[in-house]
Amino acid sequence: MKREVKKVLLVVLTVFLISILAGCEPQFLDGTGTEDADCAEQTVYQYWQAIINRQYELAKCYCIIDGIWCNKVDE
């Protein structure tokens, strides 16, 4: 009897957790409350700030790997 109760409780808990996770809408936040468009704008700003300040290794951190701008950093 105890095994059946444990199995039922485990199934109920599993279904409950799955239903909670299925209802979650992903939020793309960076911890400061900004949305993904603002995060992209901030990343571009930080990239250009690093280029202006001649911090080329830092600028590579803000680039898409093997992208056109990543190759331009070395020039």
VOLUM-930539 format. One line per 10 residues: their letters; for each residue y, z negated, x of N, C-alpha, C. Coordinates in nm, 3 decimals, always signed. Example, Ala and Ser with C-alpha at 12.3 -4.5 7.8 and 13.67 -1.06 7.14 Angstrom:
BEGIN
AS = -0.569,-0.780,+1.319,-0.450,-0.780,+1.230,-0.330,-0.780,+1.320  -0.225,-0.708,+1.285,-0.106,-0.714,+1.367,+0.003,-0.787,+1.290
This chain:
BEGIN
MKREVKKVLL = -0.118,+0.000,+0.081,+0.000,+0.000,+0.000,+0.126,+0.000,+0.087  +0.126,-0.077,+0.194,+0.244,-0.084,+0.280,+0.269,+0.049,+0.349  +0.163,+0.119,+0.384,+0.179,+0.250,+0.450,+0.246,+0.349,+0.356  +0.205,+0.345,+0.230,+0.264,+0.438,+0.133,+0.412,+0.408,+0.112  +0.448,+0.282,+0.109,+0.587,+0.243,+0.092,+0.669,+0.287,+0.214  +0.614,+0.268,+0.332,+0.683,+0.310,+0.453,+0.703,+0.460,+0.457  +0.601,+0.534,+0.416,+0.612,+0.680,+0.414,+0.718,+0.725,+0.314  +0.718,+0.663,+0.198,+0.816,+0.700,+0.096,+0.957,+0.668,+0.145  +0.975,+0.551,+0.203,+1.107,+0.514,+0.255,+1.150,+0.608,+0.367  +1.058,+0.647,+0.452,+1.090,+0.740,+0.560,+1.131,+0.876,+0.505
VVLTVFLISI = +1.060,+0.922,+0.403,+1.094,+1.051,+0.342,+1.230,+1.043,+0.274  +1.257,+0.934,+0.203,+1.386,+0.918,+0.136,+1.499,+0.913,+0.239  +1.478,+0.838,+0.347,+1.580,+0.831,+0.452,+1.603,+0.967,+0.516  +1.498,+1.040,+0.543,+1.510,+1.173,+0.602,+1.586,+1.268,+0.511  +1.551,+1.268,+0.384,+1.620,+1.356,+0.289,+1.767,+1.315,+0.277  +1.793,+1.186,+0.277,+1.930,+1.138,+0.269,+2.011,+1.184,+0.390  +1.956,+1.169,+0.510,+2.026,+1.211,+0.631,+2.049,+1.361,+0.635  +1.950,+1.438,+0.594,+1.965,+1.584,+0.592,+2.073,+1.624,+0.492  +2.077,+1.559,+0.377,+2.180,+1.595,+0.278,+2.319,+1.558,+0.327  +2.331,+1.449,+0.401,+2.461,+1.412,+0.457,+2.505,+1.514,+0.562
LAGCEPQFLD = +2.414,+1.550,+0.651,+2.449,+1.645,+0.756,+2.477,+1.784,+0.701  +2.410,+1.823,+0.595,+2.433,+1.955,+0.536,+2.570,+1.962,+0.470  +2.621,+1.851,+0.426,+2.751,+1.848,+0.361,+2.868,+1.840,+0.456  +2.841,+1.821,+0.583,+2.949,+1.807,+0.681,+3.006,+1.944,+0.714  +3.137,+1.952,+0.710,+3.205,+2.074,+0.751,+3.257,+2.052,+0.893  +3.223,+2.142,+0.984,+3.265,+2.119,+1.122,+3.417,+2.123,+1.137  +3.469,+2.031,+1.211,+3.611,+2.024,+1.240,+3.629,+2.050,+1.388  +3.706,+2.149,+1.424,+3.729,+2.181,+1.564,+3.858,+2.112,+1.607  +3.841,+1.991,+1.652,+3.955,+1.912,+1.695,+3.937,+1.871,+1.839  +4.045,+1.852,+1.909,+4.038,+1.810,+2.048,+4.065,+1.661,+2.065
GTGTEDADCA = +4.062,+1.587,+1.959,+4.084,+1.444,+1.967,+4.227,+1.403,+1.938  +4.319,+1.498,+1.939,+4.459,+1.465,+1.912,+4.500,+1.507,+1.771  +4.408,+1.563,+1.695,+4.439,+1.604,+1.559,+4.486,+1.747,+1.546  +4.483,+1.824,+1.652,+4.526,+1.963,+1.644,+4.406,+2.051,+1.607  +4.434,+2.161,+1.543,+4.327,+2.252,+1.504,+4.300,+2.351,+1.615  +4.199,+2.437,+1.595,+4.156,+2.528,+1.701,+4.264,+2.628,+1.742  +4.348,+2.672,+1.651,+4.457,+2.765,+1.689,+4.556,+2.695,+1.781  +4.585,+2.571,+1.751,+4.675,+2.495,+1.837,+4.612,+2.468,+1.973  +4.480,+2.444,+1.973,+4.409,+2.422,+2.099,+4.413,+2.547,+2.186  +4.399,+2.664,+2.123,+4.404,+2.789,+2.199,+4.543,+2.809,+2.258
EQTVYQYWQA = +4.645,+2.780,+2.179,+4.782,+2.795,+2.228,+4.809,+2.699,+2.344  +4.759,+2.579,+2.334,+4.777,+2.481,+2.440,+4.705,+2.523,+2.567  +4.585,+2.580,+2.552,+4.509,+2.626,+2.668,+4.581,+2.739,+2.741  +4.636,+2.833,+2.665,+4.712,+2.943,+2.726,+4.835,+2.889,+2.797  +4.903,+2.794,+2.736,+5.021,+2.734,+2.798,+4.984,+2.665,+2.929  +4.874,+2.590,+2.928,+4.831,+2.520,+3.050,+4.789,+2.620,+3.158  +4.729,+2.732,+3.118,+4.692,+2.836,+3.214,+4.816,+2.889,+3.285  +4.918,+2.925,+3.208,+5.038,+2.982,+3.268,+5.114,+2.879,+3.350  +5.112,+2.754,+3.308,+5.174,+2.649,+3.388,+5.104,+2.636,+3.523  +4.973,+2.645,+3.525,+4.899,+2.637,+3.651,+4.931,+2.757,+3.739
IINRQYELAK = +4.943,+2.876,+3.681,+4.977,+2.996,+3.758,+5.117,+2.981,+3.818  +5.213,+2.937,+3.737,+5.350,+2.921,+3.784,+5.357,+2.821,+3.898  +5.279,+2.715,+3.889,+5.279,+2.610,+3.992,+5.184,+2.640,+4.108  +5.129,+2.761,+4.108,+5.038,+2.807,+4.213,+4.915,+2.719,+4.230  +4.867,+2.668,+4.119,+4.743,+2.590,+4.116,+4.632,+2.682,+4.064  +4.588,+2.771,+4.152,+4.499,+2.878,+4.109,+4.361,+2.829,+4.070  +4.309,+2.728,+4.136,+4.179,+2.674,+4.099,+4.186,+2.609,+3.962  +4.296,+2.541,+3.933,+4.315,+2.482,+3.801,+4.327,+2.591,+3.695  +4.396,+2.699,+3.728,+4.413,+2.809,+3.633,+4.279,+2.870,+3.595  +4.185,+2.874,+3.691,+4.053,+2.930,+3.661,+3.979,+2.846,+3.558
CYCIIDGIWC = +4.011,+2.718,+3.550,+3.946,+2.630,+3.451,+3.983,+2.669,+3.308  +4.098,+2.730,+3.290,+4.145,+2.766,+3.157,+4.107,+2.909,+3.118  +4.040,+2.981,+3.207,+4.006,+3.121,+3.181,+3.867,+3.133,+3.120  +3.845,+3.247,+3.056,+3.710,+3.284,+3.015,+3.638,+3.329,+3.140  +3.520,+3.276,+3.162,+3.445,+3.306,+3.283,+3.418,+3.456,+3.292  +3.448,+3.514,+3.406,+3.434,+3.658,+3.434,+3.520,+3.744,+3.342  +3.623,+3.687,+3.284,+3.716,+3.763,+3.202,+3.819,+3.832,+3.290  +3.902,+3.915,+3.228,+4.001,+3.991,+3.303,+4.103,+3.899,+3.369  +4.144,+3.791,+3.301,+4.244,+3.702,+3.358,+4.187,+3.612,+3.465  +4.057,+3.586,+3.458,+3.994,+3.505,+3.563,+3.996,+3.581,+3.694
NKVDE = +3.977,+3.711,+3.688,+3.982,+3.793,+3.809,+4.125,+3.809,+3.860  +4.224,+3.803,+3.773,+4.364,+3.817,+3.813,+4.416,+3.693,+3.887  +4.351,+3.578,+3.868,+4.396,+3.455,+3.931,+4.391,+3.466,+4.082  +4.293,+3.535,+4.133,+4.277,+3.548,+4.279,+4.381,+3.639,+4.341  +4.444,+3.724,+4.263,+4.538,+3.821,+4.318,+4.673,+3.761,+4.350
